[in-house]
Amino acid sequence: MRPLSTTAITPNQITALSLAIGCLAAWLYASGGAAVHLGGLCFMLSFWLDHADGELARMAGRTSTFGHYFDLAAGGAVLVALFIGIGIGASAGALGAWSIGLGLGAGLATAGIFALRMGLERRAGKAAARQPNLLGFEIEDVMYLLGPITWLGLLQPFLVLAGIGAPLFALVVLWRSRRLLAGRGA
């Protein structure tokens, strides 16, 4: 991002590009078949750009409240669309119509997690809304594995894990949020 920090390219433009490529990835996943392989590549590029926009904003001194929330909303929208797209595209496989339910479950849980985190951030500050971190990795960084998971033909097991895991994690986020806010008297 350093070469871009002195150009007219803005972090919000990078966010918009990430959103567009992420939506393309979701559509490719929903198409099923061989299109999912290109979808994996598009998603990985979108996810990388989603992290790069904030880096550019900090480097160039162009951070803003709008940009922060635009980045969160765009990233969340991509993940929701992605899970739903994977579910639709996988419905021709062994899981059948269950894949759509799993994709919807993972997508809606992801939307709920983002809404909870944004609400927690507004009420208790950015530090309170930070994601769990293990060895320098945030929990969402596991999504960088989606490309290889796709290319190895492991989308269906991934979808099952996401369809079960994301709603469970949403419950954990809800519990932690309520506990934190109760402790603050908020």
C-alpha positions as CSV (number, residue, x, y, z in Angstrom):
1,M,0.0,0.0,0.0
2,R,3.0,2.3,0.5
3,P,3.2,3.2,-3.3
4,L,-0.5,4.2,-3.2
5,S,-0.2,6.4,-0.1
6,T,0.9,9.4,-2.2
7,T,-1.6,9.0,-5.0
8,A,-5.2,10.2,-5.5
9,I,-6.5,6.6,-4.8
10,T,-8.5,6.7,-1.6
11,P,-9.1,4.0,1.0
12,N,-12.8,4.2,0.3
13,Q,-12.1,3.5,-3.4
14,I,-10.2,0.4,-2.3
15,T,-13.1,-0.6,0.0
16,A,-15.6,-0.2,-3.0
17,L,-13.3,-2.3,-5.2
18,S,-13.2,-5.0,-2.5
19,L,-17.0,-4.9,-2.2
20,A,-17.4,-5.3,-6.0
21,I,-14.9,-8.1,-6.3
22,G,-16.4,-9.8,-3.2
23,C,-19.9,-9.6,-4.8
24,L,-18.5,-11.1,-8.0
25,A,-17.0,-13.9,-5.9
26,A,-20.4,-14.6,-4.3
27,W,-22.0,-14.7,-7.7
28,L,-19.4,-17.1,-9.0
29,Y,-19.9,-19.4,-6.0
30,A,-23.6,-19.3,-6.5
31,S,-23.1,-20.3,-10.1
32,G,-21.5,-23.6,-9.0
33,G,-19.4,-25.9,-11.1
34,A,-16.0,-24.7,-12.3
35,A,-16.9,-21.1,-11.6
36,V,-16.3,-21.6,-7.9
37,H,-12.5,-21.9,-8.6
38,L,-12.5,-18.3,-10.0
39,G,-14.8,-17.4,-7.1
40,G,-12.1,-18.5,-4.7
41,L,-9.5,-16.3,-6.4
42,C,-11.9,-13.3,-6.4
43,F,-12.7,-13.8,-2.8
44,M,-9.1,-13.9,-1.7
45,L,-8.4,-10.7,-3.6
46,S,-11.4,-9.0,-2.1
47,F,-10.5,-10.2,1.4
48,W,-6.9,-8.9,0.9
49,L,-8.2,-5.5,-0.3
50,D,-10.6,-5.4,2.7
51,H,-7.5,-5.4,4.9
52,A,-5.4,-3.2,2.6
53,D,-7.8,-0.3,2.7
54,G,-7.3,0.3,6.4
55,E,-3.6,0.0,6.0
56,L,-3.7,2.7,3.2
57,A,-5.9,4.9,5.4
58,R,-3.4,4.8,8.3
59,M,-0.3,5.3,6.1
60,A,-1.8,8.2,4.2
61,G,-3.4,9.8,7.2
62,R,-6.8,9.5,5.6
63,T,-8.8,7.7,8.3
64,S,-12.4,8.7,8.8
65,T,-15.4,7.6,10.7
66,F,-17.3,7.1,7.5
67,G,-14.5,5.0,6.0
68,H,-14.3,2.8,9.1
69,Y,-18.0,2.0,9.0
70,F,-18.0,1.7,5.2
71,D,-15.2,-0.8,5.5
72,L,-17.1,-2.8,8.2
73,A,-20.3,-2.8,6.3
74,A,-18.6,-3.7,3.0
75,G,-16.7,-6.6,4.6
76,G,-19.8,-7.9,6.3
77,A,-21.9,-7.7,3.1
78,V,-19.2,-9.7,1.2
79,L,-19.1,-12.4,3.8
80,V,-22.9,-12.6,4.0
81,A,-23.2,-12.8,0.2
82,L,-20.4,-15.3,0.0
83,F,-21.9,-17.8,2.4
84,I,-25.3,-17.5,0.7
85,G,-23.6,-17.9,-2.7
86,I,-21.7,-21.0,-1.6
87,G,-24.9,-22.5,-0.2
88,I,-26.8,-21.9,-3.5
89,G,-23.9,-23.2,-5.6
90,A,-23.5,-26.3,-3.5
91,S,-27.2,-27.2,-3.6
92,A,-26.5,-29.5,-6.6
93,G,-24.1,-31.6,-4.5
94,A,-24.5,-34.1,-1.8
95,L,-26.1,-31.7,0.7
96,G,-28.9,-30.8,-1.7
97,A,-31.2,-28.1,-0.3
98,W,-29.5,-28.3,3.1
99,S,-26.6,-26.4,1.6
100,I,-28.9,-23.4,1.1
101,G,-30.0,-23.5,4.7
102,L,-26.4,-23.8,5.9
103,G,-25.3,-20.9,3.7
104,L,-28.2,-18.8,4.9
105,G,-27.4,-19.7,8.5
106,A,-23.8,-18.8,8.2
107,G,-24.6,-15.6,6.3
108,L,-27.3,-14.4,8.8
109,A,-25.1,-15.3,11.7
110,T,-22.2,-13.3,10.1
111,A,-24.6,-10.3,9.7
112,G,-25.6,-10.7,13.3
113,I,-21.9,-10.8,14.4
114,F,-21.1,-7.6,12.5
115,A,-24.2,-5.9,13.9
116,L,-23.3,-6.9,17.4
117,R,-19.7,-5.8,17.0
118,M,-20.7,-2.4,15.5
119,G,-23.2,-1.8,18.3
120,L,-20.7,-2.8,20.9
121,E,-18.1,-0.5,19.4
122,R,-20.6,2.5,19.4
123,R,-21.5,1.8,23.1
124,A,-18.2,0.7,24.6
125,G,-15.4,1.7,22.1
126,K,-13.2,0.1,19.5
127,A,-11.2,-1.9,22.0
128,A,-14.3,-3.6,23.4
129,A,-15.3,-4.8,19.9
130,R,-12.0,-6.2,18.9
131,Q,-12.1,-9.8,17.7
132,P,-10.4,-12.6,19.5
133,N,-6.7,-12.9,18.5
134,L,-4.5,-16.0,18.6
135,L,-0.8,-15.8,17.7
136,G,-1.5,-12.6,15.8
137,F,-4.4,-13.9,13.8
138,E,-8.0,-12.7,14.2
139,I,-10.7,-15.3,13.9
140,E,-11.9,-14.0,10.5
141,D,-8.4,-14.6,9.1
142,V,-9.4,-18.3,8.7
143,M,-11.3,-17.0,5.6
144,Y,-8.0,-16.7,3.7
145,L,-8.2,-20.5,3.5
146,L,-11.3,-20.4,1.4
147,G,-9.4,-20.3,-1.9
148,P,-7.4,-23.5,-1.1
149,I,-10.5,-25.1,0.5
150,T,-12.4,-24.4,-2.8
151,W,-9.5,-25.6,-5.0
152,L,-9.2,-28.9,-3.0
153,G,-12.9,-29.6,-3.4
154,L,-13.7,-29.2,0.3
155,L,-16.5,-26.6,0.0
156,Q,-19.2,-28.9,1.3
157,P,-17.5,-29.8,4.6
158,F,-16.5,-26.1,4.9
159,L,-20.2,-25.1,4.4
160,V,-21.3,-27.6,7.1
161,L,-18.7,-26.2,9.6
162,A,-19.7,-22.6,8.7
163,G,-23.4,-23.3,8.9
164,I,-23.0,-24.7,12.4
165,G,-20.0,-22.7,13.6
166,A,-21.1,-19.2,12.6
167,P,-24.4,-19.3,14.5
168,L,-22.6,-20.7,17.6
169,F,-20.0,-18.0,17.4
170,A,-22.8,-15.4,17.0
171,L,-24.2,-16.7,20.3
172,V,-20.7,-16.3,21.9
173,V,-20.4,-12.8,20.6
174,L,-23.9,-11.9,21.9
175,W,-23.1,-13.4,25.4
176,R,-19.7,-11.6,25.5
177,S,-21.3,-8.3,24.4
178,R,-24.1,-8.5,27.0
179,R,-21.6,-9.4,29.7
180,L,-19.2,-6.6,28.8
181,L,-22.0,-4.0,28.6
182,A,-23.5,-5.2,31.9
183,G,-20.1,-4.8,33.5
184,R,-19.8,-1.3,32.3
185,G,-23.4,-0.4,33.3
186,A,-24.2,0.5,29.7
